[in-house]
Amino acid sequence: MAEADIDGVEMPDVRRARALNKTITMAEIARATKVSQGAISSLLNDRDYGIRVSAKTREKVFRVCRELGYVPNDLRALVRMYPEMGMFALLVSAEAGCIMENPLYCRILKGAVSALSEFSQSISIGKFEVGVDYSTRADLLPQAVQNGAASKFLCIGTPNFSLFDVIKKRDLPVAVLNDDLSAPGVLSVVPDYTEAAMNAMEHLFTLGHRHIGILAGPFGSTEHRIADLTHGVRLAFENRGKQLRADNVAHGDLTFESGANSLGHLLDNSPAPTAVFCFDDRIAAGAMACARDRGLDVPRDLSIIGCGDYEFAAYLSPALTTVHLPAEEVGASAVRAIEDLVRDNKQPGQGKIALPARLVERATTDCIMG
């Protein structure tokens, strides 16, 4: 890679500097900015040399460097000065597991990649530990943060606020995907899970169902997705003037096995539910298998709604009615928002983008019989 290029794309300011056929020295930058060479080196290389540099001075130095067409040899300095040319990094919490094994995360990643500009071009994927204090253990930072090649960050999974602080101290933008973090300087991009649950519940109420079971996530979970889906279910019951019975709510993991086991417990209730809303399509698939084992016809005897609209949902038998979560748009919206911030040299405030969910009616729901 030529020192002035990233992935074969040459920056406009770099072309101008080459056209001038001159080398910009650190001394010239120091004279133009009236800032010491030590402070300039500290800024460009993101190193702590014991020199305090204000945000105003940083902005001034970088602006002058760009105007002069200064092209640093070090990749870290190059990305610091021209952040629009840095890579995107998708950082996944270790607790979230392998991103390729989670259908929702795969769709988010697909959307993010599809929205990349010609400058960003690619996304690197790294993991971070939730329990590490990265403010004191810089050696444990994900490689994309350590090596300075990335200037735009996306995060998925349980958040680590010390990691966000490290990124924000470098004046680089970060967006959290699928979680409403509500933290200063961090953009949250999420599906509207409350709306998703309300859409599903309203559909079942409209079909005449009164005994509705909920196959929810882990009991006591503080995960944004689970909390908002639960909130949406409660709002739907309140809007209909109905009470959600505690014994009609079953908790478990968002897995096929959990769906099968949880539905089995609810079917032993009296009265048994005539419909269930599942917090994930994988739970719904397990519930369908359980219903079949119990000799129930779906949807004649039991209506089932999932959540996610994963690829397999349309190929189940019968095809699963579910709530479509705009996962691809979550990834794409985050990429576009971060690239806009970098291009305009702005930092996000405490922001949130909530994207609408919609019901996809297929063959697992029907009017209640009798």
C-alpha positions in Angstrom: 0.0 0.0 0.0 1.4 3.4 -0.9 1.7 5.7 2.0 -0.9 8.0 0.6 -3.5 5.4 -0.4 -5.9 3.2 1.6 -7.3 0.2 -0.3 -6.3 1.8 -3.6 -8.3 5.0 -3.1 -6.3 8.2 -3.2 -7.4 11.2 -1.1 -8.1 14.5 -2.8 -5.8 16.4 -0.4 -3.1 13.8 -1.1 -3.4 14.3 -4.8 -3.0 18.0 -4.3 0.1 17.6 -2.2 1.7 15.3 -4.8 0.8 17.9 -7.5 2.7 20.5 -5.5 5.6 18.1 -5.4 6.8 19.2 -2.0 7.2 17.6 1.4 5.5 19.2 4.3 7.6 19.1 7.4 6.6 19.0 11.0 8.4 22.3 11.5 6.3 24.0 8.8 3.1 22.7 10.5 4.4 24.0 13.9 5.1 27.5 12.4 1.7 27.6 10.7 -0.2 26.6 13.8 2.0 28.1 16.5 1.9 24.7 18.2 4.9 22.8 19.4 6.2 19.9 17.3 5.8 17.6 20.4 2.1 18.5 20.7 1.6 17.9 17.0 3.3 14.5 17.1 1.1 13.6 20.1 -2.0 14.5 18.2 -1.2 12.7 15.0 0.1 9.5 16.5 -2.4 9.3 19.4 0.4 9.1 21.9 0.6 10.5 25.4 3.8 12.4 25.6 2.7 14.3 28.7 1.6 17.3 26.6 -2.0 18.5 27.2 -3.7 19.4 24.0 -7.1 21.0 23.9 -9.9 20.0 21.5 -9.6 23.5 20.0 -5.9 23.0 19.3 -6.5 19.6 17.9 -9.0 20.9 15.4 -6.7 23.7 14.4 -3.7 21.4 13.8 -5.7 18.9 11.8 -7.3 21.7 9.7 -3.9 23.3 8.9 -2.4 19.9 8.1 -5.2 19.2 5.6 -5.0 22.6 4.1 -1.2 22.1 3.6 -1.8 18.7 2.1 0.4 17.1 4.7 0.5 13.3 4.3 2.0 11.4 7.3 3.9 8.2 6.8 2.3 6.4 9.8 -1.1 4.8 9.1 -2.4 5.8 12.6 -1.6 9.4 11.9 -3.0 9.2 8.4 -6.4 8.0 9.7 -6.4 10.5 12.5 -6.0 13.3 10.0 -8.2 11.9 7.3 -10.8 9.9 9.4 -13.1 9.6 6.3 -10.5 7.2 4.9 -10.3 4.9 7.9 -12.0 1.6 8.0 -15.2 0.7 9.7 -14.8 -1.7 12.7 -17.7 -3.8 14.0 -17.0 -4.7 17.6 -18.9 -7.6 19.1 -19.1 -8.3 22.8 -17.7 -11.8 23.6 -20.9 -12.6 25.4 -22.8 -12.2 22.1 -20.9 -15.1 20.6 -20.1 -15.6 17.0 -21.9 -13.0 14.9 -22.4 -15.5 12.0 -24.5 -17.8 14.3 -27.0 -15.1 15.1 -29.5 -14.5 12.3 -30.4 -11.0 13.5 -26.7 -9.9 13.7 -26.0 -11.5 10.2 -28.8 -9.3 8.7 -27.5 -6.2 10.5 -24.0 -6.9 9.1 -25.4 -7.5 5.6 -27.1 -4.1 5.7 -24.0 -2.3 7.0 -21.8 -3.7 4.3 -24.3 -2.8 1.6 -24.2 0.9 2.7 -20.4 1.4 2.7 -19.1 4.2 0.6 -16.3 4.0 -1.8 -13.9 5.3 0.8 -14.8 2.9 3.6 -15.1 -0.1 1.3 -14.8 -2.8 4.1 -15.6 -3.6 7.7 -13.3 -5.4 10.1 -14.8 -7.5 12.9 -13.4 -7.8 16.3 -14.4 -8.8 19.8 -14.3 -7.0 23.1 -14.7 -8.2 26.7 -17.6 -6.7 28.8 -15.7 -6.8 32.1 -12.4 -5.2 31.0 -11.6 -1.6 31.9 -10.0 -0.5 28.6 -9.1 2.9 30.1 -6.3 1.1 32.1 -5.7 -1.9 29.8 -5.1 -0.4 26.4 -3.1 -3.6 25.6 -6.3 -5.5 25.6 -8.2 -3.2 23.2 -9.5 -4.8 20.0 -7.0 -4.7 17.2 -9.0 -2.3 15.1 -8.8 0.2 18.0 -5.2 -0.5 18.9 -3.7 -0.3 15.4 -5.5 2.9 14.5 -6.6 1.7 11.0 -10.3 2.2 11.9 -12.0 5.6 12.4 -15.7 4.6 12.4 -17.0 2.1 14.9 -20.1 0.0 15.3 -20.8 -2.1 18.4 -23.1 -5.1 19.0 -23.9 -6.9 22.3 -23.6 -6.0 25.9 -21.9 -2.6 26.0 -18.5 -1.7 27.6 -18.5 2.0 28.5 -14.8 2.2 29.0 -14.3 1.0 25.3 -16.7 3.8 24.2 -14.7 6.3 26.3 -11.4 5.3 24.6 -13.0 5.7 21.1 -14.7 9.1 22.0 -11.4 10.5 23.4 -10.0 10.1 19.9 -12.9 12.2 18.6 -14.1 9.3 16.6 -17.8 8.3 16.2 -19.4 5.2 17.5 -22.8 3.7 17.0 -24.4 0.9 19.1 -26.6 -1.4 17.0 -29.8 -3.2 18.4 -29.5 -1.5 21.8 -30.8 1.8 23.2 -27.7 2.9 25.1 -28.7 6.5 25.9 -25.0 7.5 26.5 -23.5 10.9 25.6 -21.6 10.8 22.3 -22.9 7.4 21.3 -25.5 6.9 18.6 -28.1 4.1 19.1 -29.7 2.5 16.1 -32.5 0.0 16.9 -35.6 -1.7 15.5 -38.7 -0.4 17.3 -39.3 -3.5 19.5 -42.2 -1.9 21.4 -44.0 -1.3 18.1 -43.1 -4.9 17.0 -44.8 -6.4 20.1 -47.8 -4.2 19.9 -48.3 -5.1 16.2 -48.2 -8.8 17.0 -50.6 -8.5 20.0 -53.1 -6.3 18.2 -53.2 -8.8 15.3 -54.1 -11.6 17.8 -56.7 -9.5 19.6 -58.3 -8.6 16.2 -58.5 -12.3 15.4 -60.6 -12.8 18.5 -58.0 -14.4 20.8 -58.4 -13.7 24.5 -56.2 -16.4 26.1 -52.8 -15.4 24.7 -49.5 -16.9 25.9 -46.1 -15.1 25.7 -42.9 -17.0 25.1 -40.5 -14.3 26.3 -36.7 -14.1 26.8 -34.7 -14.9 29.9 -36.4 -14.0 33.2 -35.2 -10.7 34.6 -33.2 -9.8 31.4 -32.1 -6.2 31.1 -31.4 -6.6 27.4 -33.0 -3.7 25.5 -34.7 -6.0 23.0 -36.4 -8.1 25.7 -37.3 -5.1 27.9 -39.0 -3.3 24.9 -40.8 -6.3 23.7 -42.2 -6.9 27.2 -43.2 -3.2 27.4 -45.0 -3.5 24.0 -46.9 -6.6 25.2 -48.1 -4.8 28.4 -49.1 -1.7 26.5 -51.2 -3.9 24.0 -53.0 -5.5 26.9 -53.6 -2.1 28.6 -54.9 -0.6 25.4 -57.5 -3.4 25.2 -58.4 -3.1 28.9 -57.2 -6.6 29.6 -54.8 -8.1 32.1 -51.8 -10.1 31.3 -51.8 -13.3 33.5 -48.4 -14.1 34.9 -49.0 -17.8 34.3 -49.4 -17.2 30.6 -45.8 -15.9 30.3 -43.0 -18.4 29.9 -39.3 -17.3 30.1 -36.3 -19.0 28.4 -33.5 -18.5 25.9 -34.2 -17.4 22.4 -33.8 -20.9 21.0 -35.8 -23.6 19.4 -35.5 -25.9 22.4 -36.7 -23.1 24.7 -39.7 -22.5 22.5 -40.7 -26.2 22.6 -40.3 -26.5 26.3 -42.0 -23.2 27.2 -45.1 -23.9 25.1 -45.5 -27.3 26.7 -45.8 -25.6 30.1 -48.3 -23.1 28.9 -50.5 -25.7 27.3 -50.9 -27.4 30.7 -52.6 -24.2 31.9 -56.4 -24.1 32.3 -57.6 -22.5 30.1 -54.8 -23.2 27.7 -53.8 -20.3 25.3 -55.3 -20.2 21.9 -52.4 -18.1 20.6 -48.8 -17.3 21.5 -46.5 -14.5 20.7 -42.8 -15.5 20.6 -40.0 -13.0 21.2 -37.9 -14.7 18.4 -38.6 -16.8 15.3 -36.4 -19.6 16.7 -38.7 -19.8 19.7 -41.7 -19.8 17.4 -40.2 -22.7 15.4 -39.8 -24.7 18.6 -43.4 -23.9 19.6 -44.7 -25.2 16.3 -42.8 -28.4 16.8 -44.3 -28.8 20.3 -47.8 -28.1 19.1 -47.4 -30.7 16.4 -46.2 -33.2 19.1 -49.3 -32.4 21.1 -51.5 -33.2 18.2 -52.6 -29.5 17.8 -53.2 -28.0 14.4 -51.5 -24.6 13.7 -53.3 -22.3 13.2 -56.7 -24.0 13.7 -56.1 -25.0 17.3 -53.2 -22.6 18.1 -52.1 -19.4 16.4 -48.4 -18.6 16.6 -46.5 -15.3 15.9 -42.8 -15.0 15.8 -40.5 -12.0 15.9 -37.6 -11.3 13.5 -38.7 -12.5 10.1 -35.6 -14.6 9.7 -35.0 -16.3 6.3 -36.3 -19.7 7.5 -39.6 -18.3 8.7 -41.2 -18.3 5.3 -40.1 -22.0 4.7 -41.6 -23.5 7.9 -44.7 -25.6 7.5 -47.0 -23.8 7.8 -45.2 -20.5 6.9 -44.7 -18.5 10.1 -46.5 -15.2 10.7 -44.0 -12.9 12.3 -42.9 -9.4 12.9 -40.3 -8.1 10.4 -37.5 -6.4 12.2 -35.6 -3.9 9.9 -32.2 -5.4 10.7 -30.6 -4.6 7.4 -31.7 -1.0 7.7 -30.3 -0.9 11.2 -26.8 -1.7 9.8 -27.3 0.6 6.8 -28.6 3.5 8.8 -25.8 3.3 11.3 -23.1 3.3 8.5 -24.7 6.3 6.7 -25.0 8.2 10.0 -21.4 7.6 11.0 -20.1 8.5 7.6 -22.1 11.7 7.6 -20.6 12.6 11.0 -17.0 11.9 9.9 -17.5 13.8 6.6 -18.9 16.8 8.4 -16.3 16.5 11.2 -19.0 16.2 13.9 -19.5 14.1 16.9 -22.8 12.5 17.8 -24.7 13.7 20.8 -26.9 11.3 22.7 -29.0 10.1 19.8 -31.3 7.3 18.8 -32.6 6.1 15.5 -35.7 3.8 16.0 -36.8 2.0 12.8 -40.4 0.8 12.4 -41.3 -2.9 12.5 -44.2 -4.4 10.5 -46.3 -7.6 10.8 -45.8 -10.2 8.0 -49.0 -12.3 8.0 -48.5 -15.8 6.7 -50.2 -19.1 7.7 -49.7 -19.6 11.4 -52.5 -17.3 12.6 -56.3 -17.5 12.2 -59.5 -16.4 13.8 -60.3 -18.2 17.0 -62.7 -21.1 16.5 -66.1 -21.1 18.4 
